[in-house]
């Protein structure tokens, strides 16, 4: 077996080794840049889909008055997607996931009693099981946020 040379901090790297290391890291840097661009593109798509939902269904999707939505409301939205300029089904699904995983939405589930349809009308009751699930989800999200804050304080 051939042993790979070990990289140590004990002695400075030669110019040749520095350039090799730099060249080896280039693809990694390009990869992280691509990931950032992809993330930005996804955020933009979510924002556009949410804006479309806010404009077309203001009684259900309202930033200032978040209501628990009817289960499987995506199926009610799909027929409206045939209009020109509307987002795709996938973008709507991703936007709905973003919207329903929001802390304020989860709190509206815990505190609410009814779910609403696209017209903003009460359509079904929120069960205790659904409220318990929402409480667990909120606690999970809160724990993640606390852990991130603690990690930042330690840095």
Secondary structure, 3 states (H helix, E strand, C coil): CCCCCCCCCCCCCCHHHHHHHHHHHHHHHHHHHHHHHHHHHHHHHHHHHHHHHHHHCCCCCCCCCCCCECCCHHHHHHHHHHCCCCCCHHHHHHHHHHHHCCHHHHHHHHHCCEEECCCCCEEEECCHHHHHHHHHHHHHHHHHHHHHHHHHHHC
